[in-house]
Amino acid sequence: MIAIGALIIGIGAAPSPRAVSKLLAELALGDNPKNRRYAGRKIRELKKRGYLEEYGVRYAVSDKGQRILSRERIMSLEIPNPRKWNGKWYLIMFDIPLTQSYARQALNTILLGMGLLQYQQSVLIYPYPIKETVMHICRFYKVTRYVSFVTADDVDGADKLKIQFGLS
């Protein structure tokens, strides 16, 4: 039921934040006729859109549904921030071909949303280790071979970067 709820949220079947909170509250409520009808309608809608597959009396998330759930997991990734900065800078450089512009744009948007800063075009910087998190995103978009990582002790403009990242 939780996966179905996440899938419903991921596909936009519950468009507004108010509807999302209502859906979650209803899924958390007990088994009653109103909730069963509501869940039944949502399940039929998900099946109609190809996000669920029916196996007898059970349902499973389809490949199309799995892609949406995976995208939601990618969007919810966070970079762990250690309590103390180790004095190193972590740079991500990518040269993704124009034929994969969607992946390039998505990668850039996600990383900027996570708090990385644009150092140069196609170069992002962060003061904490980020390779593992970024690799998850790169694998999802199938662009790992176009992305490189650099760890540096010093970079130009480090004083301004320290201020932007709140380091002293």
Backbone hydrogen bonds, N-H to C=O, Kabsch-Sander energy under -0.5 kcal/mol:
donor,donor_aa,acceptor,acceptor_aa,energy
5,G,1,M,-2.5
6,A,2,I,-2.7
7,L,3,A,-2.5
8,I,4,I,-2.9
9,I,5,G,-2.2
10,G,6,A,-2.9
11,I,7,L,-2.2
12,G,8,I,-0.6
12,G,9,I,-0.8
13,A,8,I,-1.8
14,A,8,I,-0.8
20,V,16,S,-2.3
21,S,17,P,-2.6
22,K,18,R,-2.1
23,L,19,A,-2.7
24,L,20,V,-2.7
25,A,21,S,-2.3
26,E,22,K,-2.6
27,L,23,L,-2.6
28,A,24,L,-1.9
29,L,25,A,-1.1
32,N,30,G,-0.8
36,R,32,N,-2.4
37,R,33,P,-2.4
38,Y,34,K,-2.3
39,A,35,N,-2.9
40,G,36,R,-2.7
41,R,37,R,-2.4
42,K,38,Y,-2.3
43,I,39,A,-2.8
44,R,40,G,-2.5
45,E,41,R,-2.2
46,L,42,K,-2.6
47,K,43,I,-2.5
48,K,44,R,-2.6
49,R,45,E,-2.0
50,G,46,L,-0.5
50,G,47,K,-0.9
51,Y,46,L,-2.7
52,L,46,L,-0.9
53,E,60,A,-3.2
55,Y,58,R,-3.6
57,V,55,Y,-0.5
58,R,55,Y,-1.9
60,A,53,E,-2.5
62,S,51,Y,-2.1
66,Q,62,S,-2.6
67,R,63,D,-2.0
68,I,64,K,-1.4
69,L,65,G,-2.4
70,S,66,Q,-2.8
71,R,67,R,-2.2
72,E,68,I,-2.2
73,R,69,L,-2.1
74,I,70,S,-2.4
75,M,71,R,-2.4
76,S,72,E,-1.2
77,L,74,I,-1.3
89,W,152,A,-3.3
90,Y,126,Y,-3.0
91,L,89,W,-0.6
91,L,150,V,-3.2
92,I,124,L,-2.5
93,M,148,S,-2.8
94,F,122,S,-2.2
95,D,146,Y,-2.1
100,Q,97,P,-2.0
101,S,98,L,-1.6
104,R,100,Q,-2.1
105,Q,101,S,-2.8
106,A,102,Y,-2.6
107,L,103,A,-2.8
108,N,104,R,-2.3
109,T,105,Q,-2.6
110,I,106,A,-2.7
111,L,107,L,-2.5
112,L,108,N,-2.4
113,G,109,T,-2.1
114,M,110,I,-1.2
115,G,112,L,-1.2
116,L,111,L,-2.0
117,L,125,I,-2.2
119,Y,117,L,-0.7
119,Y,123,V,-2.6
120,Q,123,V,-1.7
123,V,120,Q,-2.3
124,L,92,I,-2.6
125,I,117,L,-2.5
126,Y,90,Y,-1.7
134,V,130,I,-2.6
135,M,131,K,-2.6
136,H,132,E,-1.6
137,I,133,T,-1.5
138,C,134,V,-2.8
139,R,135,M,-2.7
140,F,136,H,-2.0
141,Y,137,I,-2.1
142,K,138,C,-0.7
142,K,139,R,-0.6
143,V,138,C,-2.3
146,Y,143,V,-1.9
147,V,144,T,-1.4
148,S,93,M,-3.3
150,V,91,L,-2.3
152,A,89,W,-2.9
158,A,155,V,-1.3
161,L,157,G,-2.2
162,K,158,A,-2.7
163,I,159,D,-1.6
164,Q,160,K,-2.5
165,F,161,L,-2.5
166,G,162,K,-0.6
166,G,163,I,-0.9
167,L,162,K,-3.3
